Amino acid sequence: PVQLVESGGGSVQAGGSLKLSCRASAYTFSSGCMAWFRQPPGQEREGVAAIDGDGTTTYSDSVKGRFVISHDNAKNFLYLEMNNMKPEDAATYYCAVDPVPRQYFGDPASLRIGQYAYWGQGTPVTVSS
């Protein structure tokens, strides 16, 4: 089965940067879609950024222009570079895989929880003001 392991979470001051990593096993990046979600304490999980196998990306409005999603197909890693972070970015961040061989071409549907079959265990991020 597909296994996802996130790392890189931690504490950062507002305005700072942090880079999350997700290592995938038993999954080929060239097909399907991968994404980052986050869940603040006491709130629902929300989509943050997604990337198709061909590199097409989608971002939520709340992170557009500040976060960058990327993947390293050769090493089976997914990344989320978070810049100019805000206190409202504090959450547990999860990577997820939609294994169906399709492309979203930037469609916001790529940020819907129901599209994803496999999830990591999450990595916490705190942002101090």
C-alpha positions as CSV (number, residue, x, y, z in Angstrom):
1,P,0.0,0.0,0.0
2,V,0.9,3.6,-0.5
3,Q,2.7,5.1,2.6
4,L,3.3,8.7,3.2
5,V,5.6,10.2,5.9
6,E,5.7,13.9,6.5
7,S,8.5,15.8,8.1
8,G,9.8,19.4,8.6
9,G,7.1,20.8,10.8
10,G,8.0,23.0,13.8
11,S,7.8,26.5,15.2
12,V,8.4,29.6,13.2
13,Q,7.8,33.3,13.8
14,A,5.4,35.3,11.7
15,G,7.0,36.3,8.5
16,G,9.4,33.4,8.5
17,S,9.6,30.3,6.3
18,L,9.4,26.6,6.7
19,K,9.7,23.7,4.2
20,L,7.7,20.5,4.7
21,S,8.6,17.2,3.1
22,C,6.6,14.1,2.4
23,R,8.2,10.8,1.4
24,A,6.0,8.4,-0.6
25,S,6.5,4.7,-1.0
26,A,4.7,2.3,-3.3
27,Y,3.5,5.3,-5.5
28,T,4.6,6.7,-8.8
29,F,4.5,10.5,-8.9
30,S,4.0,10.6,-12.6
31,S,0.4,9.5,-12.3
32,G,-2.4,10.9,-10.1
33,C,-2.2,13.9,-8.0
34,M,-0.5,14.8,-4.7
35,A,-1.5,17.5,-2.2
36,W,-1.0,19.2,1.1
37,F,-3.9,19.7,3.5
38,R,-3.9,21.3,6.9
39,Q,-6.1,21.2,10.0
40,P,-5.9,23.9,12.6
41,P,-6.9,22.9,16.1
42,G,-10.6,22.5,16.4
43,Q,-11.2,23.2,12.8
44,E,-11.9,21.2,9.6
45,R,-9.2,19.9,7.4
46,E,-8.7,22.1,4.3
47,G,-6.8,21.8,1.0
48,V,-3.7,24.0,0.7
49,A,-1.9,23.0,-2.5
50,A,-2.0,20.3,-5.1
51,I,0.3,19.2,-7.9
52,D,-0.5,16.9,-10.9
53,G,2.0,14.4,-12.2
54,D,3.0,16.9,-15.0
55,G,3.6,19.7,-12.5
56,T,0.4,21.7,-12.8
57,T,-0.3,23.3,-9.4
58,T,-3.4,24.5,-7.6
59,Y,-3.4,26.7,-4.4
60,S,-6.0,27.8,-2.0
61,D,-6.5,31.6,-1.9
62,S,-5.2,31.8,1.6
63,V,-1.7,30.6,0.6
64,K,-1.4,31.7,-3.0
65,G,1.7,33.7,-3.6
66,R,3.3,32.5,-0.3
67,F,3.4,28.7,-0.5
68,V,5.0,26.6,-3.2
69,I,4.3,23.0,-3.8
70,S,6.8,20.8,-5.7
71,H,7.8,17.2,-6.1
72,D,11.0,15.3,-6.9
73,N,9.9,12.3,-9.0
74,A,13.2,10.6,-8.8
75,K,13.3,10.6,-5.1
76,N,9.6,10.2,-4.5
77,F,9.3,13.4,-2.3
78,L,6.6,16.0,-2.2
79,Y,7.5,19.4,-0.7
80,L,5.7,22.5,0.6
81,E,7.7,25.6,0.9
82,M,5.9,28.1,3.2
83,N,7.0,31.7,3.1
84,N,5.8,34.9,4.8
85,M,4.0,32.7,7.3
86,K,1.1,34.0,9.3
87,P,-0.3,32.9,12.7
88,E,-3.4,31.6,10.8
89,D,-1.1,29.1,9.0
90,A,-0.6,27.2,12.3
91,A,-2.0,23.7,11.8
92,T,-1.1,20.1,11.4
93,Y,-0.1,19.6,7.8
94,Y,-0.9,16.4,5.9
95,C,0.2,15.1,2.5
96,A,-2.2,13.1,0.5
97,V,-2.3,11.0,-2.7
98,D,-5.1,10.7,-5.3
99,P,-3.8,7.6,-7.1
100,V,-6.3,7.7,-9.9
101,P,-4.3,8.5,-13.1
102,R,-5.9,11.8,-14.0
103,Q,-5.0,15.4,-14.2
104,Y,-6.9,18.3,-12.6
105,F,-5.3,21.1,-14.8
106,G,-5.5,23.5,-11.9
107,D,-9.2,22.7,-11.1
108,P,-10.0,23.6,-7.4
109,A,-11.5,20.1,-7.2
110,S,-7.9,19.0,-6.6
111,L,-8.2,20.5,-3.1
112,R,-11.2,18.5,-2.0
113,I,-10.6,16.0,0.8
114,G,-12.8,13.3,-0.8
115,Q,-10.5,13.1,-3.9
116,Y,-7.6,11.6,-1.8
117,A,-7.3,8.0,-0.8
118,Y,-4.0,8.0,1.0
119,W,-2.9,10.2,3.9
120,G,0.2,10.7,6.0
121,Q,0.2,11.0,9.7
122,G,0.7,14.8,9.7
123,T,3.3,17.2,10.9
124,P,2.5,20.1,13.2
125,V,3.4,23.7,12.5
126,T,3.1,26.6,14.9
127,V,3.5,30.3,14.0
128,S,4.2,32.8,16.7
129,S,3.2,36.5,16.2
